[in-house]
Structures are given as C-alpha cells and as structure tokens.
Amino acid sequence: MAQPRIGGLPETSHPALLFSAGNIECKSITLFLSMTESQNSIPYLFRCPISLDLFQDPVTLCTGQTYDRSNIEQWLAAGNLTCPVTMQKLHDPFIVPNHTLRHLIDQWLQLGPQFEPGNSATADDPLSGLKHTLESQESSLENKLQALEKIRALPDQYFSFKKSCFLLLDFLSLLLELVFAREEAQVSKNHMEFIELALCCVLKLLPLGSLEPLNMIKDEPKFSTFLLLFEKGTNPIKNSLCQLIESASSSQTEELCFFLGNSHKLVQEIVLAARRNSTVSEYAVKGISALCSLQSNRESLVRGGVIDGIMTYISSGSEIRQKNLAPLAMGIVKKLLEVESAREALVNHPNAIKTLVNMVFRVSDHECSESAVEILLIVCHDFGSAREEAIGAGVLTRLLLLLQTECSTTTKSKAGMLLKLLRSKWTEDLKQW
C-alpha cells in the first residue's frame, strides 16, 4: 500500500514525526536543511502545516503532528476534534511544547544570511524592495511615502501570511528608527505625513512578533522625538503614539512602560490629551490604563495629574464615550486610589463626587456602578467633605435603587456598606450639630 503523503512529503518525513520523539538523526536533518537552504527559503520542517508560516511556538498533538500553538489552539477552540493534517480523531486534546524543534529554529534564525536584503534570495521579494526604498538615503521622500502607502494598503491576511518575512527583514525596527531618529528640525509639516504613515505601518506590525524593538524609545534622542511628536504632532500621530504606549504594557517592554510612566513631561501630555474632547482622548485613556497597570508607575501618574484628567474625561464626556470607556477609566481611578495623594486629588476635583454619584445607579452598566460604589466607599470613609457632597448629590436614593436591581452580590454588599457608612456618619454629624 502506498505511504500516505502530507504536503508533498512522505508522512514519516513530516516535521512532527521527525522532531516529536527527541532523537533526531543529525545527518538527515543537516541534509534536509542544506537542500532547503539551497532554495533560499524557510525549511519545510520549520513551517506550520496550517499557516505555512515559520513556527513561533511549535507544539505537538497526540497524533505526533506539530503545529504552531496559536494556530492549533484556534482550530481546537472552533470545536474541531481532529488533527488538521491526518484528520484523525483526537483521543487526547493536550498539546506538548516541541522544544527540540524550537531549538533548531532558533539556531537556524541565527544563521539567516539567505534572508539578508542584499542577498539575491530576497532581491525579488516585494517586501525586500520596499525595505530598500525606505532605508536608502538616496530615496526621495515621495518614493518613501509611496512605499509606506503600499505597506499600509496590504490586507491583514497578507501580514499574517508573510509574518516570517516581516520579522526576518526586521521591518518593525526599521520603521521605528525612521520615525524617532529624526532631529527636531526635521519634524516639520513636510514630514508629518511620512510619520503618520510609518506609525500606521508600525501598528500593523506589532501583532506579528516580539515587541522588543519598542525598547529603543528609551534612548534619549528617540524619546525626545517621541515627546516632540506627542506635543506638536497631528491627531493621527498622537493616536498612534498612545497605541504604542498601550503596547508597552507587555512583559517584553516592562522597562519601557516604567520609563514612560515616570516621565513627567509625557504624563502631562497624555493627561492633556485625555482632557480634550476628541478622538485622541479615547486613545489617551487607553494609554494611561496601560501605564497604570505597572504599580511602580502609579505615584508618578498621580503627581502628573491623571486623577484630574480621567475625572474630567468622564464628567465632560458624551453618553457614547462613557459607555465605551467609562469602565476602563473607572478602573484607572480604582488602581490609583492606593496612593494617598490620589484620594485627595479626587475629593478636590470640582465634579468628581457628583460624577461618581451619577454613576452609582446605571441600569445597563453594572461594572461602572460597582466601581463608583467602591471608589465612594474609600473617599467617603476618609473625607467628611466627600460624604457631605455625596449625600447632597443624592447618593442615598441611588444606593437604595441600586440595591433593588439585579446587580451582583459583590455590588450589593459594597452598596450596603456605603449606605451604612453614610447613615452612621450623617447621624453623628447631626448629633454634633
């Protein structure tokens, strides 16, 4: 009987069967890689059979087939109970990391001369040509703009399909260098369109792989340009910069997140952006939330006026804005209240208590109701002025209404605690009066 074939190779030659056992015949592997390297392409064994792209995190099924983790998890999450290649029914859905294959890919990537842009192997690749245009000092600004337009116009599916090429050509680092390596004199209106396009392309590349290149923003000259663009750039540029800040909350860029969160100038700029009644405000709130996720940033954020900025954003925003980002904004306030000065800043804000009281009873938004009750519980316990203002704004009635809704047990418990606190304090104040 003829041996079944998978992807043009005998089944026994499939990467899963070659690598899953751990005992690999070095001569066979060397011969195979030398054959594929002669074709100047990614070795067949290093491609996920689902996406045909370079393995990022190879894992093996009980059938012995190896796939990239994200691809096979998506397959299984869709309710499929078979192996995509063999179509065998999976008697065990667990996946096992293929460390041997991962190690071989890492070694192969370290060699990588066949993917250098100057090599004939990639000379015919459109991406290589675009990269050459962007990094060449002889290319005009118009040619570079055209190259960026071509990248931006690419569909998301293309980015996924050519993921390994984008990574091996190091497009993300190149674009970041082009955006942030400019001297102040060069950041002019003539270059704003270029920067907008470059940042748009950067954001398309971020989901493809490592965020490590973002750490270059910590370099003083690049960070100076970052601040300059945040201060004088167009709204699309500011939106993109806020999205970069949001991406910095990754574990790969924790030092960058700390660096950004402790820059007084940047915090001031992003707070100012949050206070504006524009689309920039929404991106700024998301950026602040990312910075706030790092506990060591919170005191710096409070000093930079984040409480004032967030409460202004919530209190002056439209219903649509509040519906979309109010829960995120309230979450920021809750995290910052662990800093004592944040409580004082909240109480001193002219509209904060009234805004929080208005959010206590929100029929369609129990998350905001719970956050508002929790925040009021903290500040009303510490500040008599907050209690007086909350009672004057009608918080008692709203709490009674909230207790009659189908909110969570946690929300009802906190609402009861706040109601008891306000009543007891009110009674004490009346006796003293």
Secondary structure, 3 states (H helix, E strand, C coil): CCCCEECCEEHHHCHHHHHCCCCCCHHHHHHHHHHHHHCCCCCHHHECCCCCCECCCEEECCCCCEEEHHHHHHHHHCCCCECCCCCCECCCCCCEECHHHHHHHHHHHHHCHHHCCCCHHHHCCHHHHHHHHHHCCCCCHHHHHHHHHHHHHCCHHHHHHCHHHHHHCCHHHHHHHHHHCCCHHHCCHHHHHHHHHHHHHHHHHHHHCCCHHHHHHHCHHHHHHHHHHHHHCCHHHHHHHHHHHHHCCCHHHHHHHHHHHCCHHHHHHHHHHHHCCCHHHHHHHHHHHHHHCCHHHHHHHHHCCHHHHHHHHHHHCCHHHHHHHHHHHHHHHHHHCCCHHHHHHHHHCCCHHHHHHHHHCCCCCHHHHHHHHHHHHHHHHHCHHHHHHHHHCCHHHHHHHHHCCCCCHHHHHHHHHHHHHHHHHHHHHHHHC
